[in-house]
Amino acid sequence: MSYNLRSPADVQSELRQRFRSRRLKLNLTQEGLAKRSGVTLPSLRRFERTGHIALDSLLALALVLDCLADFDKVAAEDEQSIIGRSLDSVLAQKRGRRKGRIT
């Protein structure tokens, strides 16, 4: 049996710090990351301040920050990862879905 001495709040805090650090390392502003990912600026700001964010928004940020593959290991039963696609193809697909939405 293994023991984890980190709480969910610890992991949440680490994630928000890592995402912010990665954004800065890539020389992206909050506005630039929000626009590129499709995540609203207030959601991104809240995430960087508190760690609270919807899963789909977190994954959209991870896509733009080139760390989406890190999520392949979460709750995986084996070491195989999902076959990746280019960022441009994923973003193009995402734009296509938005056009088809009924508002």
MOPE-V55424 format. One record per residue. N is the residue number from 1. RES is the residue in one small letter. D_LAST is the distance of its C-alpha to the last C-alpha in Angstrom with 1 decimal. Layout:
# MOPE-V55424
N&RES&D_LAST ; N&RES&D_LAST
This chain:
# MOPE-V55424
1&m&49.9 ; 2&s&48.1 ; 3&y&47.2 ; 4&n&44.4 ; 5&l&45.3 ; 6&r&41.9 ; 7&s&39.5 ; 8&p&35.7 ; 9&a&35.6 ; 10&d&38.0 ; 11&v&35.8 ; 12&q&32.7 ; 13&s&34.7 ; 14&e&36.1 ; 15&l&32.7 ; 16&r&31.3 ; 17&q&34.6 ; 18&r&34.5 ; 19&f&31.0 ; 20&r&31.9 ; 21&s&35.2 ; 22&r&33.7 ; 23&r&31.2 ; 24&l&34.3 ; 25&k&36.4 ; 26&l&33.9 ; 27&n&34.0 ; 28&l&30.3 ; 29&t&29.2 ; 30&q&26.6 ; 31&e&24.4 ; 32&g&25.1 ; 33&l&24.5 ; 34&a&21.2 ; 35&k&20.0 ; 36&r&21.5 ; 37&s&20.2 ; 38&g&16.6 ; 39&v&17.7 ; 40&t&17.3 ; 41&l&20.7 ; 42&p&21.1 ; 43&s&20.6 ; 44&l&23.2 ; 45&r&25.5 ; 46&r&25.5 ; 47&f&26.2 ; 48&e&29.1 ; 49&r&30.4 ; 50&t&30.1 ; 51&g&29.1 ; 52&h&26.1 ; 53&i&23.0 ; 54&a&20.6 ; 55&l&22.0 ; 56&d&19.2 ; 57&s&19.5 ; 58&l&23.3 ; 59&l&23.2 ; 60&a&21.1 ; 61&l&23.8 ; 62&a&26.5 ; 63&l&25.4 ; 64&v&25.7 ; 65&l&28.9 ; 66&d&30.3 ; 67&c&31.1 ; 68&l&28.6 ; 69&a&31.6 ; 70&d&33.1 ; 71&f&30.7 ; 72&d&32.1 ; 73&k&35.1 ; 74&v&33.3 ; 75&a&34.5 ; 76&a&35.7 ; 77&e&38.6 ; 78&d&40.1 ; 79&e&40.3 ; 80&q&38.3 ; 81&s&35.2 ; 82&i&32.1 ; 83&i&32.6 ; 84&g&30.8 ; 85&r&28.9 ; 86&s&28.8 ; 87&l&26.4 ; 88&d&25.3 ; 89&s&24.5 ; 90&v&22.4 ; 91&l&20.5 ; 92&a&20.0 ; 93&q&18.6 ; 94&k&16.2 ; 95&r&15.0 ; 96&g&14.7 ; 97&r&12.4 ; 98&r&9.9 ; 99&k&10.1 ; 100&g&9.5 ; 101&r&6.2 ; 102&i&3.8 ; 103&t&0.0
